[in-house]
């Protein structure tokens, strides 16, 4: 293909010429042709990167895993102590195991779904994964608040405060939900085409 070059607009090949006779554009080598916006088909294999909105879902999953190890509930007064979600899940609140399980499922989904079409096909599941930890923690918080009220009625002076673990779980849902709703979408790229001087 020595001497063969291509028009960046119509992509026709020409030999021994510097400009496209129809469009007047400077001809380029094959590897220098600009990429089309639709050149990446839905089934193209994507590398492991933070593209196509995967970074937001990844951030939400990682924050959720961090939150699982932070203090969730703190008691003061007649009874004092604090417990992380891990501690509470190991004790009586077994439903809290859903929090890390869902976060790990998010990571597995990002790893296994590696094309734009595959990512778009799991948007609904990704949305459910994004909100499930917050729903689980909110339900647990309600139960803990009721149990604390009963202890306070019996013993008097027991106060409850929710820690960073609970609030970080809610915060982690925001990027995860944003990314889930847009999974598979890529940023539009613009290309510049040089016009040969007259």
C-alpha positions as CSV (number, residue, x, y, z in Angstrom):
1,X,0.0,0.0,0.0
2,X,3.0,2.3,-0.5
3,X,1.8,5.6,-1.9
4,X,-1.9,4.9,-1.1
5,X,-3.6,7.4,1.2
6,X,-7.2,8.1,2.3
7,X,-9.6,10.9,2.5
8,X,-10.6,11.6,6.1
9,X,-14.2,12.4,5.1
10,X,-15.2,9.8,2.5
11,X,-12.4,7.3,3.3
12,X,-11.8,6.6,-0.3
13,X,-8.2,5.6,-1.2
14,X,-6.0,7.5,-3.7
15,X,-2.6,6.7,-5.1
16,X,0.1,9.3,-5.7
17,X,-2.1,12.2,-4.6
18,X,-2.0,14.7,-1.7
19,X,-5.7,15.8,-1.7
20,X,-9.1,14.2,-2.2
21,X,-10.3,15.3,-5.7
22,X,-13.9,15.4,-4.6
23,X,-13.6,17.0,-1.2
24,X,-10.4,18.9,-1.3
25,X,-9.1,17.4,1.9
26,X,-5.5,16.5,2.7
27,X,-5.1,12.7,2.4
28,X,-3.8,10.8,5.4
29,X,-2.3,7.4,6.1
30,X,-4.8,4.6,7.0
31,X,-3.7,4.7,10.7
32,X,-4.3,8.4,10.8
33,X,-7.9,8.3,9.8
34,X,-10.2,9.9,12.4
35,X,-12.3,7.5,14.4
36,X,-16.0,7.6,13.8
37,X,-18.3,8.3,16.7
38,X,-20.0,5.0,16.0
39,X,-16.8,3.1,15.3
40,X,-17.0,1.4,18.7
41,X,-19.9,-1.0,18.2
42,X,-22.0,-2.2,21.2
43,X,-20.2,-5.5,21.2
44,X,-16.7,-4.1,21.2
45,X,-14.7,-5.5,24.1
46,X,-13.8,-2.8,26.6
47,X,-10.6,-2.7,28.7
48,X,-10.8,-2.6,32.5
49,X,-11.0,1.2,32.9
50,X,-13.2,3.8,34.4
51,X,-15.0,4.5,31.1
52,X,-18.6,4.2,30.1
53,X,-19.8,5.4,33.6
54,X,-18.2,2.4,35.3
55,X,-16.1,4.7,37.5
56,X,-19.1,6.0,39.4
57,X,-20.4,2.4,40.1
58,X,-16.9,1.4,41.2
59,X,-16.7,4.4,43.6
60,X,-20.1,3.6,45.1
61,X,-19.1,-0.1,45.7
62,X,-15.8,0.8,47.3
63,X,-17.3,3.4,49.6
64,X,-20.0,0.9,50.6
65,X,-17.3,-1.7,51.6
66,X,-15.5,1.0,53.6
67,X,-18.7,2.0,55.3
68,X,-19.3,-1.6,56.4
69,X,-16.3,-1.4,58.6
70,X,-17.0,2.0,60.2
71,X,-19.1,2.6,63.3
72,X,-22.8,2.5,62.6
73,X,-24.5,2.9,66.0
74,X,-23.2,4.4,69.2
75,X,-24.9,4.2,72.6
76,X,-24.2,6.6,75.4
77,X,-25.7,7.0,78.9
78,X,-26.5,4.0,81.0
79,X,-25.1,1.8,78.2
80,X,-22.1,2.9,76.2
81,X,-20.5,1.4,73.2
82,X,-20.3,1.5,69.4
83,X,-20.7,-1.1,66.7
84,X,-19.7,-1.3,63.1
85,X,-22.0,-2.9,60.6
86,X,-19.5,-5.8,60.6
87,X,-20.0,-6.2,64.4
88,X,-23.8,-6.0,64.1
89,X,-23.9,-8.4,61.2
90,X,-21.8,-10.9,63.2
91,X,-24.2,-10.5,66.2
92,X,-27.9,-10.4,65.4
93,X,-28.4,-8.2,62.4
94,X,-27.7,-10.8,59.7
95,X,-29.4,-8.8,57.0
96,X,-26.5,-6.3,57.1
97,X,-24.5,-9.0,55.3
98,X,-26.4,-7.8,52.2
99,X,-24.4,-4.6,52.2
100,X,-20.9,-6.1,51.4
101,X,-22.5,-8.8,49.2
102,X,-24.2,-6.2,47.0
103,X,-21.0,-4.2,46.8
104,X,-19.1,-7.2,45.7
105,X,-21.8,-8.1,43.2
106,X,-21.4,-4.6,41.7
107,X,-17.7,-5.2,41.3
108,X,-18.3,-8.6,39.7
109,X,-20.8,-7.0,37.3
110,X,-18.3,-4.4,36.2
111,X,-15.7,-7.1,35.7
112,X,-17.9,-9.5,33.8
113,X,-19.9,-7.1,31.6
114,X,-17.2,-5.8,29.3
115,X,-19.0,-4.4,26.3
116,X,-21.3,-1.3,26.0
117,X,-24.3,-3.5,25.1
118,X,-23.7,-5.7,28.1
119,X,-23.3,-2.7,30.4
120,X,-26.6,-1.2,29.1
121,X,-28.4,-4.6,29.6
122,X,-27.6,-4.6,33.4
123,X,-28.7,-1.0,34.1
124,X,-31.8,-2.1,36.1
125,X,-29.9,-4.6,38.1
126,X,-27.2,-2.0,38.8
127,X,-29.9,0.5,40.0
128,X,-31.2,-2.1,42.4
129,X,-27.6,-2.8,43.6
130,X,-27.1,0.9,44.1
131,X,-30.0,1.4,46.4
132,X,-30.1,-2.0,48.2
133,X,-27.4,-1.2,50.8
134,X,-29.1,2.1,51.8
135,X,-32.5,0.4,52.2
136,X,-30.9,-2.4,54.3
137,X,-29.1,0.1,56.5
138,X,-32.2,2.3,56.9
139,X,-34.3,-0.6,57.9
140,X,-31.6,-1.6,60.5
141,X,-31.4,1.9,61.8
142,X,-35.1,1.9,62.4
143,X,-34.9,-1.4,64.3
144,X,-31.9,-0.2,66.4
145,X,-33.8,3.1,67.2
146,X,-36.8,1.2,68.4
147,X,-34.6,-1.2,70.5
148,X,-32.8,1.8,72.0
149,X,-36.1,3.4,72.9
150,X,-37.2,0.3,74.8
151,X,-33.8,0.2,76.7
152,X,-34.2,3.8,77.5
153,X,-37.7,3.2,78.9
154,X,-36.5,0.4,81.1
155,X,-33.1,1.7,82.2
156,X,-33.4,5.4,81.5
157,X,-30.9,7.7,79.9
158,X,-29.8,5.6,76.9
159,X,-29.1,7.7,73.9
160,X,-28.4,6.5,70.3
161,X,-26.3,8.2,67.6
162,X,-25.6,6.9,64.2
163,X,-22.0,6.9,63.0
164,X,-20.1,7.4,59.8
165,X,-20.8,3.9,58.6
166,X,-24.5,4.6,58.2
167,X,-24.1,8.0,56.5
168,X,-21.4,6.8,54.2
169,X,-23.6,4.1,52.9
170,X,-26.2,6.6,51.9
171,X,-23.6,8.8,50.3
172,X,-22.1,5.9,48.4
173,X,-25.5,5.3,46.8
174,X,-25.4,8.6,44.9
175,X,-22.4,7.9,42.6
176,X,-23.5,4.2,42.2
177,X,-27.0,5.2,41.2
178,X,-25.7,7.9,38.8
179,X,-23.4,5.4,37.1
180,X,-26.0,2.7,37.1
181,X,-28.5,4.9,35.2
182,X,-25.9,5.7,32.5
183,X,-23.9,2.4,32.3
184,X,-22.6,1.8,28.8
185,X,-22.6,5.4,27.7
186,X,-19.4,6.9,26.5
187,X,-18.4,10.6,26.2
188,X,-18.8,12.0,22.7
189,X,-15.6,12.7,21.0
190,X,-15.1,15.4,18.4
191,X,-12.5,15.3,15.6
192,X,-10.7,17.9,13.6
193,X,-10.2,17.5,9.9
194,X,-7.5,19.5,8.2
195,X,-8.5,21.1,4.9
196,X,-5.7,21.4,2.3
197,X,-4.8,24.9,1.4
198,X,-5.8,26.0,-2.1
